[in-house]
Amino acid sequence: MSVKTNNIYGKIVISDATIAKYVSHVATDCYGIVRFVPTSLFDSVISFFRFGAGVKGVKVKSSGDRIFIDVSVIVKFGVSISAVIEALKESIKYKVERFTGMIVDTMNVTVMGVAQ
């Protein structure tokens, strides 16, 4: 799917893959996030055979003017996980809404582990 909108200049279409790449760039700027990881074995196999076509650990779905984001991350050892995740969610929500002009309806963050 993709996000579609119209303005005075014409029609704008932003693909879910573009939003996923933007989310990965925003999230890597957040303190305490080490890397993204696939959520399941199936996602790992798919990302392996696509040769990096998608962003591992980020899933974006859109419906109308709403965006749904799922992120799976590894968090840095020694930080407050709840504080890092809240900052991550706020940062992604704010920046994606500014980037797309659409509303981030739901954002789920799964912490898959801790690393140094």
Secondary structure as GFF3:
##gff-version 3
##sequence-region A 1 116
A	DSSP	beta_strand	2	7	.	.	.	ID=ss1
A	DSSP	beta_strand	10	15	.	.	.	ID=ss2
A	DSSP	alpha_helix	16	28	.	.	.	ID=ss3
A	DSSP	beta_strand	33	36	.	.	.	ID=ss4
A	DSSP	alpha_helix	41	49	.	.	.	ID=ss5
A	DSSP	beta_strand	58	63	.	.	.	ID=ss6
A	DSSP	beta_strand	66	76	.	.	.	ID=ss7
A	DSSP	alpha_helix	81	100	.	.	.	ID=ss8
A	DSSP	beta_strand	103	115	.	.	.	ID=ss9
###
